[in-house]
């Protein structure tokens, strides 16, 4: 009987058949347009990807996030050590879905990525939609 319990719990963590290097994770994040959201109640992102409209991506480890600030007139400011990231846009603290807010998700490490919108996407977005217009970096 001991073997069956061991097999049950050990096999649950194995990668899918045919993909020996695959990492077993929870559900994929929801794509809310301006940002991603991890659905599982216990899921936490290890890094935050900042995706620029030009295609470049910079990722910061959440472990280095020292301070997060939201000011409606200035946007969201994140401090990763000596690096400061400023996220500006519309409705950055608005609900993308019921009980899902960008700033709250960053604070709780539930946001794996943030996407800067290009001009057409920003113009097409609804009045209440969360839109990231610029992601700026400086020391």
N, C-alpha and C positions, 0 to 999 in steps of 0.2 A: 504493500500500500504506500509506503514512503516514496517509492519510485514514481508512482503515478502523480503524487502531489508535486514532486520535484519536476517532472516532465511538464506538467501543466503550467507551472509558473515560469520555467526556463524557456519553454517554447513560445510563450506569449511575447517575449522580447526579441525573438529571432527576426532577421530581415525577411522580407517576402521571398518566395522561391524564385530562383533565377537572378536575384539581385543581391549577391553576397556583401556588397559594400554599402547597401542602402541603409540609411539611418531611420529607425522606427520612431516616428513622432506622432503627435495628435493630429487633429483635423487641420487642413490648410487654413490660413488666415482669410477672413472675409475681406474682399476688396471694396472699400467704401469710396473709391475714386481718389480722394486726396490722401488717404492713408489706409493701411491694413490694420486689422483687428484680430487678435487671437481669441477664439471662441471658448476654449476650455477654461473652466474656472481656475484651474491650477497652472495653466500655461503662462509662461513668462518668456519674453524675448531676451536673448543674450546680447544682441547688438541692435542698434537702430540705424537702418539704412536711410540716407537722405538722397533722394533721387532728383536730380536737376533736369530741367526740360531739354538741355543739350545732350542728355544721355549719360552724363557722368554720375557716378554714385560714390558717396563717401559714407562709411559706416563707423559708428562710435560704439564702444562697449558701454552698456548700461551701467556696469560696475563703476565707470569713471564719471557718471553723471552726478555732479556735486550739488547743482542747484537748477531749479526750473521755475520760471516766472511767467505769468500771463498778465499782460496789460492790454486792455481792449484797444487803446490807441497805438500801441507799438507792436503787438503780437506776442509771440512766445519766444523767450530767451532761454537757451540751455547752455550750461557751463560744464564742459568736459575738461577738467584740469585747466590749462592755460587757454584752451580754445573756447571761443564763444560762438554759438550758433543762433542766428536770429531768423525766425520763421514769421513771415508776414502774409496776410491774406484777409479773407472775409469769413466771418462766423467761425473763427478758430476755437471758440468755446461753445459753439452751438451743437445741438444734438444731431449727429449724422443719422442716427436711428435712436429709438427710445433708450435712454440711459447709456448712450455711447457718445462720449465727447473726446476730442483729440487730446486736450491737455490732461484730462483725468487718465486717459490711456497711457500717456507718456509717463506720468507719475507712477503708475502701477505696472509699468513695463509690459503692457499689453499691445503696444504698437510696434510691429516689426519694421515698418517702412513708412516714409512720408514722401509724397510725390508732388513736385512743383508742377503746376498747370501751365500749359502753353496758352497763348492768347485766345485761340478759338474755343478751347475747353473752358476757360474762365468766362468767356462771354455767353456760352451756352448753358452754363450752370444756373440752376434755379436760384431764386432770391435767398432762400434759407439754406442753401447747400454750403458745405465747408469747401473753401477754395484756398489753396496755398499758392500765392502769387510769386513769392520769392523766398529762397533759402540762402542766407548769407553767412559767410564765415569770417571771423577776424579774431585776433588775439588781444 
